[in-house]
């Protein structure tokens, strides 16, 4: 669940801001990221591993999906947006202003 939430945060919020002197988002207050109040309910089920012997018996080893869940989330969000609108978003985070800009550029 944590990695999926991180992926959602990357897709919609996280952006390092710069000015002429360097990075301006230097702390957790100014760095945009998803907060629990903004997060949807996510349910991730364990995966049973049958390819690795387990001393507790066959089929008893369960592993979480872990960090691999982080990478596909921004692409999944962009694909969902494309399915809904026919407009591609190719840059994260997919902020409201970027969404409006992409829709406007596509004439929608």
N, C-alpha and C positions, 0 to 999 in steps of 0.2 A: 504494500500500500504506500509506503514511503517513497519508493522510487517512482511509482506512477504519479504521486502528488508532485514530486520534483519535476517530472517531465511536463506536467500540466503548468507548473509555475514557469518553466522555461518557455513554454509555448505562448503563454498569455501575459506574463509580467516581467520576467528578468531581463534587465538591460543594464549594461555598464555605461554610465554617462561620463563624457569627457568635456573639458574646456581647453583653452590654450595652455593651461598650466599642468594638466594631467587628469587623472580620474577624479570625478566629483562625488561618486556614490561610494563613500568610504566606510559606511557603517550600516548596521541593520535597519536603522531608521530611514535612511535615504535610499537604500537599495530596494527596488520594488520586487516583491515576491508574494506568492500566494499566502494568505492567512487562513487559519482554521475557519473563521467566519465566512470566508468566500469559497471554501472547498466543498465539492459535492461528496456524497457518500460513495466510497469505493469499496468493492468487495473483491478480494483476490483470493483464490482458492489455492491450496498447496498442490504441488505436483508430486505424484508418487513415482519414485525411481525404481524401476525393475532391472535396470542394467548394472547396478552396483550392489554387490553382496552386502547384506546387513546382518550383523550378529543377532539382532532381535527377530529375524525371520524374514521370509520373502514378502516383498510388497509392503514392508512396514516403514521403509525410509521415505519420509516426506520432506521436500525442500520447498522453500519459498521461491518466487520468481526473481527476487532480488533486483540488483541494479540493471539487468537487461531490460526491465520494464521502463526505464527512464528514456532510452533513445527513441522508441517509435512514437511516443505520445505527441510531440509537436507535429510530426508528419500526419498522424491520425487526425489531429485537430484541423490541420490545413486541408486534408482530404474531405473531412466532414463539411467544412465551409464550402469547398468546391462543389460537393454533391448538392448542397442546399442552394447555392447561388450561381454556379457555373463560372465562378471567378477564382483564379489561383492566388493564394498568398504564398510568397516565396521567401519571406523574411520574418524571423521571430525577434522579439515577441510580437504576437498578433494583437496589437493594441487597438482600442476603438478608433483612433485616428488613422492607423494603417488600414483597418477594415474599411472605413469610410472612403479613404483615398483609393483603394483598390476597386471598390464598387463604383465610385465616381468615374474613374479612368475607364471602366468597362461600360459606362453608360447606364448603370443600374441605380 
